[in-house]
Amino acid sequence: MAHQFEFEGQSGHGYRYQPFEGAGPISPTGANYLFVKMKAGERKVVFAGETECLHKGVHSGWDKAKKTFGANTILVRLNVTRAIRKAELEDIVALHNPPMNGDEE
């Protein structure tokens, strides 16, 4: 099993994410994902997103996250239900305030 990373939301609930590379074949299922800058044990969420189709949505904005904010890891959490994905996204963004969220491209 791939290593998992837990990120807490504003609610205090923890969400477990795994590295995108360790998620197996790219799934067409819905998911939440994070672009994260990991360095010396520190984890900074650069962007939190959700998509109905993981194999299409997860790469949107990745180049900007790497070049502008130093993101070096994509983490994913499979969630089929849109309502659950949206609630989790709002919870994560509320606590971590990722710099790319709300940034209109």
N, C-alpha and C positions, 0 to 999 in steps of 0.2 A: 504494500500500500504506500502511496506517495506521502511524503511529509505534509502535514497540514498546519496551517497558521490560523490562529483565532484572532478575530478583530471584534472588538466590542462596539456596540451601537450606543446612541444616546440613552436608550431605554435600559442599558445595562446587560442586555442580551448579547451573548457571544455567537459569532457566526464563523464556521470553519471553512476555510478556503484551501485549495490545493494548487500547486504550480500548474500552469496551463499545459506544459510539456508532459506532466504526469497524469493528465486527465484522460489518457487513452486516445482513441480515435476522436477526431473533431466531431462532436455531436451536433445534430440539427435541433437539439432540444433547447429550451429556454435556460438562461443562467444569469447570475450576477457575476460581475468581474471587477477586479481592482488592478490598476496600474500602480505599482509600489516601488519606491526607492528603498532598497535594503542596503545598509552599510554598517558594519561593525556592530551588529546586533540591534540596530535601530531600524524601525519600519515606518515610513511616511507614505500615506495614501495620497497619490497625485491625482487620481481620478477614480471614481466609483461609477459603474454603469450596469445596465441590465439590457438584455436582448432576448427576443423571442427565438432567435436562431444563432446559437453559439458560433457555428462555423462561418457565419457572415458578419456578425456584429462585434466580435471581440477585438478586431484589429483597428477599428475606427478610432483615430486619435493617438494611436500608439507611437507613431513617429514624433509627434509633437511632445508627448509625455517623455520620451527618451531625450530628445534634443534640448528641450526647454527646461525640464524639471528633473532630469537625471534618473527617470524611472528605469529599472533594470529587470523587473519581474512582472509577469502577468499571473494573477491568481484568479481561479474560478470556483464558483459554487453553483452546481446544477439546481435549478428551481423551475419546475414545469409551470406552475401557476403564476400568472401575471400579477395578481393581487399580492402574493407573497413576495415576488421580486421587487415590486414597487415599494412595499412597506420596508423591506430590508434595505433597499437603496436609500430611502429617506432617513432611516435610523443611522446608517453608516455615515452619510453625508452630514447629518446634524452634529455628530460628535467630532469627526475628523476634518471637516471643512476642506476637502481637497481643492487645490488651487485651480484645477481645470473644470470643476463642476460649476455650472452657471456661466462658463466662458463660452460666449457665442463665437463660432468660427465663421 
